[in-house]
């Protein structure tokens, strides 16, 4: 266990130093006015800070099935975009209002409400394509360049204001004495919105979607705006929907028709799963009265039966769907989840392992298997699985939180404090992370090698603590 902890620390520190080397060699391109104002490396660093602040202040919807599907979806759309560095970090915000945003460093955020207000997959894709266009056109940096304060501090202020707006669901939220700057820069100019619409359209077309759905999504947004009264969703303030935008989108689709994919069964399943996750127990009965008879409705029924602890009925409904859709991994993973939650651990492990033999390393399945091990108190096996997932998802705060708890339960206190410090760091809670590292160093006092590694990490973390104190 100690060797594995040392290896994890070494990998983390190598990544930190690699980032530092990368930052030191970036030069602005000759004639590149944007790089002269805010370099892409500075944008990415500010984006990472923004991400940590957002994770600290905002409720994140955590569900491995929804997370993986949406991540793969963003990457699929992103591959067809003009974003140079196609490395994305996705956050799904636990909020039913209509919102989506992009921030420097490949950060994409979507509210649960985006699933709700998208009638089909193509409409959902049109919003993601639009947000990716804001990144590829570097609209954040361009706004700073056009402003009177051309510094990365201005960009940091804009990003910080977005954290407040998302966390409080208040687009009017601003920070400090720079409220006017933020209020102006949170609202993309008409030129930028036109650019994002145009580039988003091209991305949507390249990704193989029906481009007419972009204008249909605009119509949906316009209707949400009409029904919202004074309580206008943040997205519609920062991305105002005008008749001109709808008309231009329709004309573009007519001039360059692209009758591609409109919808998919998997999107409809994910949409229903998000609806289920965003429904509290008091609303279940009302929801059940409105459920239809399509396969995705049956899937929702199965999830609700699981919520009501009617596991046999839930499995029955899911098995019927599995017969109709024998290759659908969302349905199969949901069956495995019900086996786990019902306490049928042997069945869960056998079924999940069988699926993992085909879908090697699958994130939701691996997580379900780890949960099965946790329920039978096999914390060593659970820790190994979660460590394997962490290798590919090193900044996933929910994973880090679960892993630290497993390590604590197995009395691996060194591992617990190290992992918990990572959870706290990536949640923007630097002083608490520092205290965990100091405790880890105390525990490792007789192991010179690992103590030195922890000391190096403490020095790195201390460089974050003072700026955080100044910001607060």
Buried (B, 14 or more C-beta within 10 A) or exposed (E): EEEEBBEBBEEBBEEEEEBEEEEEEEEEEEEEEBBEBBBBBBBBBBBBBBBBBBBBBBEBBBBBBBBBBBBEBBEEBBEBBEBEEEEBBBBBBBBBBBBBBBBBBBBBBBBBBBBBBBBBBBBBBBBBBBBBBBBBBBBBBBBBBEBEEBEBEBBBBBBBBBBBBBBEBEBBBBBEEBBEBBBEBBBBBEEBBBBBBBBBBBBBBBBEBBBBBBBBBBBBBBEBBEEEEEEBBBBBBBBBBEEEBBEBBBEBBEEEEBEBBBBEBBBBBBBBBBBBBBBEEEEEEEBEEEBEEEBBBBBBBBBBBBBEEBBEBBBEBBEBBBEEBEEBBBBBBBBBBBBBBBEBBEBBBEBBEEBBEEBEEBBBBBBBBBBBBBBBEBBEBBBBBBBEBBEEBBBBBBBBBBBBBBBBBBEBEBBBBBBBBBBBBBBBBBEBBBBBBBBBBEBBEEBEEBBEBBBBBBEBBEEBEEEBEEEE
